[in-house]
Amino acid sequence: QVQLVESGGGLVQAGGSLRLSCAASGRTFSVTTMGWFRQAPGKEREFVAAMYWNGGATYTADSVKGRFTISRDNAKNTVYLQMNSLKPEDTAVYYCAAGPRVGMTTPLTYDYWGQGAQVTVSS
């Protein structure tokens, strides 16, 4: 099992920044891919960004490219999502995910999910 604990959500004005953190524990050696997804009220869960844990390759959704950056700190077993130039349409619950497979954008890659962090962007 892998446990994921998220932090860093909150309320911010449009144009502002937030950084989400996702601390992983447990059988982290089994993790190949770490990702971030989000879900707004009444909408389906949407891929945001992901990376391969050991190789460092990243992929970011077009909707947030140039504004959001995924990174990791191996020593801390932590993945970050730096969110800049936030827009009201970025408002959602953000979920961290981890899994043993490749294929960054599909939820099927991920076996483990965090509890979610609310991000609210006011206009």
C-alpha positions as CSV (number, residue, x, y, z in Angstrom):
1,Q,0.0,0.0,0.0
2,V,1.0,3.6,-0.6
3,Q,-0.4,6.4,1.4
4,L,-0.7,9.9,0.0
5,V,-1.3,13.0,2.1
6,E,-2.0,16.3,0.3
7,S,-1.6,19.8,1.6
8,G,-1.5,23.4,0.4
9,G,-5.0,24.1,-0.9
10,G,-6.9,27.2,-0.1
11,L,-8.6,30.4,-1.4
12,V,-6.7,32.7,-3.7
13,Q,-7.6,35.6,-6.0
14,A,-7.4,35.3,-9.7
15,G,-3.8,35.8,-10.8
16,G,-2.4,34.4,-7.6
17,S,-0.4,31.3,-6.8
18,L,-0.6,28.2,-4.7
19,R,1.6,25.2,-4.2
20,L,0.1,21.8,-3.5
21,S,2.2,19.1,-1.8
22,C,1.7,15.3,-1.8
23,A,3.7,13.3,0.6
24,A,4.0,9.6,-0.2
25,S,4.7,6.8,2.4
26,G,4.5,3.0,2.5
27,R,5.5,0.9,-0.5
28,T,6.8,3.8,-2.5
29,F,9.3,1.6,-4.3
30,S,6.4,0.2,-6.3
31,V,5.4,3.6,-7.7
32,T,6.2,4.4,-11.3
33,T,4.0,7.4,-12.0
34,M,2.8,10.3,-9.8
35,G,0.0,12.6,-11.0
36,W,-2.4,15.3,-10.2
37,F,-6.0,15.4,-11.2
38,R,-8.9,17.8,-10.4
39,Q,-12.6,17.7,-10.2
40,A,-14.9,20.6,-10.3
41,P,-18.5,20.4,-9.1
42,G,-20.7,18.6,-11.7
43,K,-17.7,17.7,-13.9
44,E,-15.7,14.6,-14.4
45,R,-12.2,14.2,-12.9
46,E,-9.7,15.8,-15.2
47,F,-5.9,15.1,-15.7
48,V,-3.7,18.0,-14.7
49,A,0.0,16.9,-14.6
50,A,2.1,13.9,-14.0
51,M,5.7,12.6,-13.9
52,Y,7.6,9.4,-13.8
53,W,9.0,9.0,-10.3
54,N,12.5,7.8,-11.2
55,G,13.0,9.2,-14.7
56,G,11.6,12.7,-14.1
57,A,9.7,13.0,-17.4
58,T,6.7,15.2,-17.0
59,Y,3.5,15.9,-18.9
60,T,1.1,18.8,-18.3
61,A,-2.5,19.2,-19.6
62,D,-2.9,21.9,-22.3
63,S,-5.4,23.7,-20.0
64,V,-2.7,24.5,-17.5
65,K,0.5,24.4,-19.6
66,G,2.7,27.4,-18.9
67,R,1.0,28.0,-15.6
68,F,1.3,24.8,-13.6
69,T,4.5,22.8,-12.9
70,I,4.9,19.4,-11.4
71,S,8.1,18.6,-9.5
72,R,9.4,16.1,-6.9
73,D,11.7,15.9,-3.9
74,N,12.9,12.3,-3.8
75,A,14.5,12.7,-0.4
76,K,11.1,13.7,1.0
77,N,9.0,11.3,-1.1
78,T,7.0,14.4,-2.0
79,V,5.5,15.6,-5.3
80,Y,4.5,19.3,-5.8
81,L,2.1,21.1,-8.0
82,Q,3.1,24.8,-8.4
83,M,0.1,26.7,-9.7
84,N,0.6,30.2,-11.0
85,S,-1.6,32.7,-12.7
86,L,-4.7,31.0,-11.3
87,K,-8.0,31.5,-12.9
88,P,-11.6,31.0,-11.5
89,E,-12.0,28.0,-13.8
90,D,-9.1,26.3,-11.9
91,T,-11.4,26.0,-8.9
92,A,-11.7,22.3,-8.0
93,V,-10.7,19.6,-5.6
94,Y,-7.2,18.5,-6.5
95,Y,-6.2,14.9,-6.1
96,C,-2.7,13.4,-5.9
97,A,-2.4,9.9,-7.3
98,A,0.3,7.2,-7.6
99,G,0.5,4.0,-9.5
100,P,2.8,1.3,-10.8
101,R,2.0,1.8,-14.5
102,V,2.9,4.2,-17.3
103,G,0.3,6.2,-19.2
104,M,0.2,9.5,-17.3
105,T,-3.2,10.9,-18.3
106,T,-5.6,8.1,-17.5
107,P,-6.9,7.4,-14.0
108,L,-6.5,3.7,-14.7
109,T,-2.7,4.1,-14.2
110,Y,-3.2,5.0,-10.6
111,D,-4.0,2.7,-7.7
112,Y,-3.6,5.1,-4.9
113,W,-5.3,8.5,-4.3
114,G,-5.0,11.3,-1.8
115,Q,-7.9,12.7,0.1
116,G,-8.1,15.8,-2.1
117,A,-7.3,19.5,-1.5
118,Q,-9.8,22.2,-2.3
119,V,-8.5,25.1,-4.4
120,T,-10.8,28.1,-4.8
121,V,-9.9,31.0,-7.1
122,S,-12.0,34.1,-6.7
123,S,-12.5,36.6,-9.6
